[in-house]
């Protein structure tokens, strides 16, 4: 009879997991992206039970029932609420498993470059609680580079700027390794907060996250548009009376609010580029910058960074999926995965969880 260990190799899912502040994306070898949902849970405050995950929880946000609270258990790309993170990850992993299999799986997970030992341990423990048998941890910037088309054998350096909801990761990659990196806890969610603060202070209107997200994606532009008088009807609650209210918000009003956040990201990128060795800087001058992550979809951000850095700037194909697809590639490069993973040796070769019939 076939040994159980051999049978497991045939049915084991190999997963790539990109857990971010805003979204959790899981791709499975041979199936590509199978989970792409908000990193949120809805919790019953009376029982402390999770009543909804992901998109279902996101849709409840701002309209929760009396005893329900919608939480985002990750903040700045790291675990802020361990108990809810592990339950959320277990839910998404179960959803991603082929045929609802309970077999042991292996996974490679992304992490920001400046993750602390405690933060890394929290991610690993959450993955173990999700019954992942073997776990690899890999820097998000390197994974994004591979997912954006940089090959591990390319000896010339390439610059990848991954702009997420809670973090901006800058990775300078050459020959399948990071030669320089920087991670800052600033991302596109800062724009939402800035817009909400502006509307509350200057227009007397309190708005929810759904409204600020729509303003950011559908209306805001990083480059000052020609028609600054263009307006949008924005609804919320009057700060003084508490009654439902609405105001007309113009592009010219939104632009400086959004630009102030992106300017900080651009400054981080520019400062990082000044820290490179001459040969690496020469490569980046020729090749420019590749943008990945959901923040790279902001209107005009590539043009804005092009002007601020005086370098070519390109947005990768499907930038939100660059990191998870880069992680997924590692299963075809096992030697490279062993080399680039940042696990503790004991955890890297962690024994698989018991076989479940």
C-alpha positions in Angstrom: 0.0 0.0 0.0 1.1 3.6 -0.6 2.6 5.1 2.5 0.5 7.8 4.2 3.4 10.3 3.7 3.4 9.7 0.0 -0.4 10.0 -0.2 -0.2 13.3 1.6 2.2 14.7 -1.0 -0.5 14.1 -3.6 -3.3 15.8 -1.8 -1.5 18.5 0.2 -2.3 22.1 -0.8 0.7 24.5 -1.2 -0.6 27.9 -0.2 0.7 31.4 -0.5 -0.8 33.7 2.1 -0.6 37.5 2.0 -2.2 38.8 5.2 -2.5 42.5 5.1 -4.2 45.3 7.1 -7.0 45.6 4.6 -7.1 42.3 2.8 -6.1 38.6 3.1 -5.2 37.0 -0.2 -4.5 33.3 -0.6 -3.3 31.6 -3.7 -3.0 27.8 -4.1 -0.5 26.1 -6.4 -2.3 25.1 -9.6 -5.4 27.2 -8.8 -4.0 30.8 -8.5 -5.9 33.2 -6.2 -8.7 31.5 -4.3 -9.4 33.9 -1.4 -9.4 37.7 -1.6 -11.4 39.1 1.3 -11.1 42.0 3.7 -9.1 41.3 6.8 -12.1 41.8 9.1 -14.3 39.9 11.5 -17.7 40.8 13.1 -17.8 39.9 16.8 -20.8 39.5 19.1 -19.8 41.5 22.1 -22.0 39.5 24.5 -20.6 36.1 23.6 -17.3 37.1 22.0 -18.1 34.8 19.1 -17.2 35.7 15.6 -20.4 35.9 13.5 -19.0 36.9 10.2 -15.6 36.9 8.4 -14.1 38.8 5.5 -16.5 40.3 2.9 -19.5 39.5 5.0 -18.0 41.3 8.0 -16.9 44.2 5.8 -20.4 44.7 4.4 -21.7 45.0 8.0 -19.2 47.8 8.8 -20.9 51.0 9.9 -24.3 49.3 10.0 -23.6 46.7 12.7 -26.3 45.3 14.9 -26.5 46.6 18.5 -24.3 43.9 20.0 -22.0 43.5 17.0 -18.6 45.1 16.4 -16.6 44.8 13.2 -12.8 44.5 13.9 -9.7 44.6 11.8 -7.3 42.3 13.8 -4.2 43.3 11.8 -2.7 46.8 12.0 0.3 48.1 10.1 0.8 44.7 8.5 1.2 42.9 11.8 -1.0 41.1 14.3 -2.8 43.5 16.7 -5.4 41.0 18.0 -4.0 37.5 18.1 -7.2 35.6 19.0 -9.2 37.1 16.2 -6.4 36.9 13.7 -5.9 33.1 14.2 -9.6 32.4 13.9 -9.8 34.6 10.8 -6.8 32.9 9.2 -8.2 29.5 10.0 -11.5 30.4 8.3 -9.7 31.6 5.2 -7.4 28.6 5.0 -10.3 26.2 5.4 -12.1 28.1 2.6 -9.0 27.9 0.4 -8.4 24.1 0.8 -9.3 22.0 -2.2 -12.5 20.0 -1.6 -12.6 21.1 2.0 -9.7 18.7 2.7 -8.4 18.4 6.3 -5.0 17.2 5.2 -1.8 18.9 6.3 -0.7 21.8 4.1 2.4 23.9 3.7 2.3 27.6 3.2 4.6 30.5 2.6 3.5 33.8 4.2 4.6 37.4 3.7 5.9 39.7 6.4 7.1 43.2 6.4 10.9 43.7 6.5 11.1 45.3 9.9 8.9 42.8 11.6 9.9 42.1 15.3 10.5 38.7 16.7 7.3 39.0 18.7 5.3 40.0 15.6 6.7 37.2 13.5 6.0 34.7 16.3 2.3 35.9 16.3 2.0 35.3 12.6 3.6 31.9 12.9 1.4 30.9 15.8 -1.7 32.0 13.9 -0.7 29.8 10.9 -0.1 26.9 13.2 -3.5 27.3 14.8 -4.9 27.1 11.2 -3.4 23.6 10.9 -0.7 24.5 8.5 1.9 21.8 8.8 5.0 23.6 7.4 5.3 27.4 7.4 7.8 29.6 5.6 8.1 33.3 6.2 9.3 35.6 3.4 9.8 39.3 3.2 6.9 41.0 1.4 9.1 43.2 -0.7 11.0 40.3 -2.2 7.8 38.4 -2.9 6.3 41.5 -4.6 9.4 41.8 -6.8 9.1 38.2 -8.0 5.3 38.6 -8.5 6.0 41.8 -10.5 8.2 39.9 -13.0 11.7 40.3 -11.4 13.5 37.0 -11.9 15.6 35.4 -9.1 18.5 35.2 -11.6 18.5 38.8 -12.6 21.9 40.2 -11.5 20.9 43.8 -12.1 19.1 45.6 -9.2 15.4 46.5 -9.4 13.4 48.7 -7.1 9.9 47.6 -6.0 7.7 49.9 -3.9 4.7 48.0 -2.4 2.1 50.4 -1.1 -0.4 48.6 1.1 -3.2 49.8 3.3 -1.1 49.9 6.5 2.5 49.8 5.3 4.8 50.9 2.5 7.6 48.4 1.7 10.6 49.3 -0.4 12.8 46.5 -1.6 15.9 46.7 -3.8 16.4 43.3 -5.2 19.3 41.6 -7.1 20.0 38.0 -7.9 17.1 36.8 -5.9 18.0 38.6 -2.7 17.2 41.9 -1.0 20.2 44.2 -1.1 18.4 47.1 0.7 15.0 47.4 2.2 12.8 49.8 4.2 9.4 49.4 5.7 7.3 52.2 7.1 3.9 52.0 8.8 2.1 54.3 6.4 -0.2 53.3 3.6 -3.4 54.1 1.8 -5.5 53.8 4.9 -3.9 57.1 6.1 -5.7 58.8 3.2 -9.1 57.5 4.5 -8.3 58.9 8.0 -7.1 62.3 6.5 -10.3 62.6 4.4 -12.6 61.8 7.4 -10.7 64.3 9.6 -10.9 67.0 6.9 -14.6 66.6 6.4 -15.3 66.6 10.2 -13.2 69.6 11.0 -13.8 71.8 7.9 -17.2 70.7 6.6 -18.9 69.7 9.8 -19.7 66.2 8.4 -18.9 62.9 10.0 -18.5 60.1 7.5 -17.8 56.4 7.7 -15.0 54.3 6.2 -17.2 53.2 3.3 -17.6 56.9 2.2 -13.9 57.8 2.6 -12.9 54.7 0.6 -15.2 55.6 -2.2 -13.9 59.2 -2.2 -10.3 57.9 -2.3 -10.8 55.4 -5.1 -13.4 57.1 -7.3 -12.8 60.8 -6.8 -9.4 61.6 -5.5 -6.4 62.2 -7.8 -2.8 62.6 -6.8 -2.1 64.9 -9.6 -4.0 68.2 -9.6 -6.7 67.9 -12.2 -7.7 70.6 -14.7 -11.3 70.8 -13.4 -10.8 71.5 -9.7 -14.5 72.6 -9.4 -15.7 69.1 -10.2 -17.8 68.0 -7.2 -19.4 64.9 -5.6 -22.4 64.7 -3.2 -21.0 63.3 0.1 -23.4 62.1 2.8 -23.0 61.5 6.5 -24.0 63.0 9.9 -23.9 66.6 10.8 -21.4 67.1 13.6 -23.4 69.8 15.5 -26.9 68.5 15.2 -26.3 64.8 14.8 -28.8 64.7 11.9 -28.3 63.1 8.5 -26.6 65.6 6.2 -24.7 66.0 3.0 -22.1 68.4 1.5 -20.7 69.0 -2.0 -17.0 68.1 -2.0 -14.8 69.3 -4.8 -11.7 67.7 -6.4 -9.7 70.8 -5.5 -10.7 70.4 -1.9 -9.8 66.7 -1.8 -6.5 67.0 -3.7 -4.3 68.6 -1.0 -5.6 66.2 1.6 -4.6 63.1 -0.4 -1.4 64.7 -1.8 -0.1 65.4 1.7 -0.1 61.6 2.5 1.4 60.5 -0.8 4.0 63.2 -0.4 5.2 61.4 2.7 5.4 58.1 0.9 7.3 59.8 -2.0 9.8 61.2 0.5 10.4 57.8 2.0 11.1 56.4 -1.4 13.4 59.3 -2.3 15.3 59.0 1.0 15.7 55.2 0.5 17.2 55.7 -3.0 19.9 58.0 -1.6 21.1 55.1 0.6 22.1 52.8 -2.3 25.5 51.8 -3.4 26.7 53.4 -6.7 26.3 50.2 -8.8 22.8 49.6 -7.4 21.8 53.3 -8.0 23.0 53.0 -11.6 20.7 50.0 -12.2 17.7 51.8 -10.7 18.4 54.8 -12.8 18.2 52.7 -15.9 15.3 50.5 -14.8 13.2 52.8 -12.6 10.7 51.8 -10.0 7.9 49.1 -10.1 4.8 49.8 -8.0 2.8 47.0 -6.4 0.1 46.7 -3.7 -3.4 48.2 -3.6 -2.1 51.7 -3.0 -0.5 51.7 -6.5 -4.0 51.9 -8.0 -4.5 55.4 -6.7 -5.2 57.8 -9.6 -2.0 59.5 -10.7 0.4 58.0 -8.1 2.8 56.6 -10.8 3.0 60.1 -12.4 3.4 61.7 -9.1 6.3 59.5 -8.1 7.8 59.9 -11.5 8.0 63.6 -11.0 9.3 63.4 -7.4 12.1 60.8 -8.1 12.9 61.8 -11.7 12.8 58.0 -12.5 10.6 55.8 -14.7 7.7 54.5 -12.6 5.5 51.6 -13.7 2.6 49.9 -12.0 2.8 46.1 -12.2 0.0 44.0 -13.7 -2.7 43.3 -11.1 -0.6 45.0 -8.4 -2.7 43.7 -5.5 -1.8 40.2 -6.4 2.0 40.7 -6.9 3.0 39.6 -3.4 0.9 36.5 -3.2 1.9 35.4 -6.7 5.5 36.0 -5.8 5.1 33.8 -2.8 3.4 31.1 -4.9 6.4 31.0 -7.2 8.6 29.8 -4.4 7.1 26.3 -4.5 8.7 25.9 -7.9 12.0 27.2 -6.4 12.5 25.1 -3.2 16.2 25.9 -2.9 15.5 29.6 -3.2 12.7 29.3 -0.7 15.0 27.8 1.8 17.5 30.6 1.2 15.2 33.6 1.4 12.8 32.4 4.1 13.3 34.2 7.5 12.1 31.5 9.8 13.8 30.3 12.9 15.4 26.9 12.0 13.1 25.0 14.4 10.0 26.5 12.9 11.2 26.3 9.3 11.5 22.5 9.5 8.5 22.2 11.8 7.0 18.7 11.8 3.7 18.4 10.0 0.5 18.2 11.9 -0.9 14.7 12.3 -2.7 13.1 9.4 -6.4 13.4 9.6 -8.5 10.8 7.9 
